[in-house]
Amino acid sequence: MRIPKSWIKPIARRIIANLISKDLVEPLVPQETLIEVTESIVLDELLVEDRLNEEVRQLLKKYESEIEKGRLDYRKLFELTKQKLVKERNIIL
């Protein structure tokens, strides 16, 4: 994750406060509930890349011996595999 986890709650608070103050939403549930849901959504979105990176690592384990022998460049393979998955799944990072 690119930002500290401790920043997520303040970010969620700010998002909800801005939406309410600009009359873009009219809360039908308590504001704290909105903040908690927003916090969950933000965290999930921030973890997309972490989950993708882990998946790429698992895929590249198949080629571990080739990489160790110096026949394949791990960083290049990692980036190419990641880009391919991003494109296939229409992931926005």
Residue frames as qw, qx, qy, qz and C-alpha x, y, z in Angstrom:
[[0.000, 0.893, 0.451, 0.000, 0.00, 0.00, 0.00],
 [0.465, 0.492, 0.007, 0.736, 1.39, 3.38, -0.94],
 [0.197, -0.642, 0.165, -0.722, 0.06, 5.34, 2.01],
 [0.032, 0.140, -0.840, 0.524, 0.12, 4.57, 5.72],
 [0.288, -0.444, -0.836, -0.144, -2.92, 2.70, 6.99],
 [0.204, -0.500, -0.512, 0.668, -3.36, 5.36, 9.68],
 [0.063, 0.199, -0.199, -0.957, -4.27, 7.89, 6.97],
 [0.114, -0.290, -0.842, -0.440, -7.29, 5.94, 5.74],
 [0.151, -0.660, -0.686, 0.267, -9.76, 7.00, 8.44],
 [0.065, -0.603, -0.070, 0.792, -8.93, 10.73, 8.09],
 [0.033, 0.098, -0.633, -0.767, -9.24, 10.41, 4.30],
 [0.138, -0.451, -0.860, -0.195, -12.64, 8.72, 4.66],
 [0.135, -0.671, -0.483, 0.545, -13.77, 11.43, 7.10],
 [0.042, -0.450, 0.211, 0.867, -12.72, 14.13, 4.68],
 [0.057, -0.130, -0.791, -0.595, -14.47, 12.48, 1.73],
 [0.163, -0.601, -0.782, 0.015, -17.75, 12.19, 3.63],
 [0.157, -0.648, -0.277, 0.692, -17.47, 15.70, 5.09],
 [0.021, -0.278, 0.413, 0.867, -16.88, 17.16, 1.62],
 [0.103, -0.296, -0.837, -0.449, -19.76, 15.25, 0.06],
 [0.190, -0.678, -0.674, 0.224, -22.16, 16.37, 2.79],
 [0.172, -0.595, -0.111, 0.777, -20.95, 19.99, 2.92],
 [0.056, 0.217, -0.501, -0.836, -21.38, 20.36, -0.83],
 [0.652, 0.250, 0.352, -0.623, -24.85, 18.82, -0.67],
 [0.392, 0.353, -0.743, -0.413, -23.80, 16.02, -3.03],
 [0.441, -0.185, -0.878, -0.018, -25.30, 13.41, -0.72],
 [0.518, -0.486, 0.139, -0.690, -28.01, 13.42, 1.89],
 [0.141, 0.220, -0.932, 0.251, -27.09, 10.86, 4.54],
 [0.729, -0.304, -0.317, -0.525, -29.81, 8.40, 5.45],
 [0.854, -0.285, -0.368, 0.234, -27.59, 6.67, 8.00],
 [0.460, -0.847, 0.053, 0.262, -25.36, 8.10, 10.73],
 [0.330, 0.873, -0.358, -0.022, -22.25, 9.87, 9.47],
 [0.392, -0.557, 0.732, -0.027, -19.98, 7.43, 11.36],
 [0.798, 0.194, 0.570, -0.032, -21.51, 4.54, 9.40],
 [0.604, 0.797, 0.004, 0.001, -20.75, 6.35, 6.14],
 [0.018, -0.832, 0.554, -0.024, -17.19, 6.94, 7.28],
 [0.623, -0.292, 0.725, -0.031, -16.70, 3.27, 8.17],
 [0.794, 0.448, 0.411, 0.009, -18.04, 2.10, 4.80],
 [0.408, 0.894, -0.185, 0.028, -15.92, 4.66, 2.96],
 [0.311, -0.702, 0.641, -0.013, -12.89, 3.58, 4.97],
 [0.760, -0.010, 0.650, 0.013, -13.48, -0.02, 3.92],
 [0.695, 0.686, 0.214, 0.036, -13.84, 0.94, 0.26],
 [0.157, 0.913, -0.376, 0.027, -10.71, 3.09, 0.27],
 [0.492, -0.515, 0.702, 0.001, -8.69, 0.34, 1.98],
 [0.809, 0.242, 0.536, 0.020, -9.93, -2.26, -0.48],
 [0.571, 0.819, 0.017, 0.053, -8.96, -0.07, -3.43],
 [0.045, -0.857, 0.512, -0.040, -5.51, 0.62, -1.99],
 [0.608, -0.339, 0.718, -0.016, -4.89, -3.08, -1.49],
 [0.836, 0.509, 0.106, -0.174, -5.69, -3.99, -5.11],
 [0.460, 0.744, -0.479, 0.075, -2.09, -3.46, -6.17],
 [0.319, -0.517, 0.754, -0.252, -0.73, -5.37, -3.16],
 [0.812, 0.095, 0.526, -0.233, -2.91, -8.37, -4.02],
 [0.746, 0.656, -0.090, -0.076, -1.87, -8.16, -7.66],
 [0.140, 0.747, -0.636, 0.129, 1.82, -8.02, -6.72],
 [0.547, -0.302, 0.743, -0.240, 1.42, -11.12, -4.57],
 [0.858, 0.361, 0.312, -0.193, -0.32, -12.94, -7.41],
 [0.557, 0.756, -0.344, 0.010, 2.53, -12.05, -9.79],
 [0.178, -0.619, 0.742, -0.188, 5.09, -13.33, -7.24],
 [0.740, -0.033, 0.632, -0.227, 3.21, -16.63, -7.05],
 [0.802, 0.581, 0.070, -0.123, 3.08, -16.93, -10.85],
 [0.361, 0.790, -0.487, 0.087, 6.82, -16.25, -11.15],
 [0.596, -0.479, 0.628, -0.144, 7.70, -18.98, -8.65],
 [0.922, 0.295, 0.249, -0.036, 7.31, -21.39, -11.58],
 [0.650, 0.684, -0.141, 0.299, 10.35, -19.78, -13.19],
 [0.520, -0.825, 0.218, 0.023, 12.47, -19.55, -10.03],
 [0.813, -0.207, 0.374, 0.396, 15.22, -21.86, -11.27],
 [0.566, 0.582, 0.280, 0.512, 15.55, -20.00, -14.58],
 [0.090, -0.960, 0.005, -0.265, 15.68, -16.68, -12.77],
 [0.669, -0.673, 0.280, 0.147, 18.32, -17.94, -10.33],
 [0.791, 0.060, 0.376, 0.478, 20.45, -19.21, -13.22],
 [0.132, -0.554, 0.165, 0.805, 20.40, -15.70, -14.62],
 [0.248, 0.244, 0.759, 0.550, 18.50, -16.64, -17.76],
 [0.093, -0.745, -0.537, -0.385, 15.54, -14.43, -16.86],
 [0.116, 0.247, -0.290, 0.917, 15.41, -10.98, -15.28],
 [0.149, -0.470, -0.813, 0.310, 13.01, -11.12, -12.32],
 [0.052, 0.502, 0.236, -0.830, 12.20, -7.40, -12.27],
 [0.245, 0.214, -0.506, -0.799, 11.46, -7.31, -15.99],
 [0.271, -0.225, -0.912, -0.208, 9.32, -10.46, -15.79],
 [0.085, -0.468, -0.675, 0.564, 7.51, -9.05, -12.77],
 [0.162, 0.447, 0.015, -0.879, 6.63, -5.80, -14.53],
 [0.291, 0.108, -0.688, -0.656, 5.61, -7.50, -17.77],
 [0.236, -0.309, -0.921, 0.020, 3.42, -10.02, -15.95],
 [0.019, -0.497, -0.519, 0.695, 1.87, -7.29, -13.82],
 [0.217, 0.342, -0.236, -0.883, 1.15, -5.11, -16.87],
 [0.281, -0.059, -0.844, -0.454, -0.45, -8.08, -18.64],
 [0.185, -0.435, -0.845, 0.250, -2.75, -8.83, -15.70],
 [0.051, 0.470, 0.249, -0.846, -3.66, -5.15, -15.31],
 [0.270, 0.224, -0.477, -0.806, -4.61, -4.97, -18.98],
 [0.279, -0.165, -0.916, -0.237, -6.53, -8.27, -18.96],
 [0.243, -0.514, -0.762, 0.311, -8.52, -7.34, -15.86],
 [0.023, 0.738, 0.250, 0.627, -8.95, -3.63, -16.60],
 [0.579, -0.603, -0.355, 0.419, -7.42, -2.73, -13.25],
 [0.162, 0.869, -0.042, 0.465, -6.73, 0.91, -12.53],
 [0.728, -0.281, -0.330, 0.532, -3.66, 1.44, -10.35]]
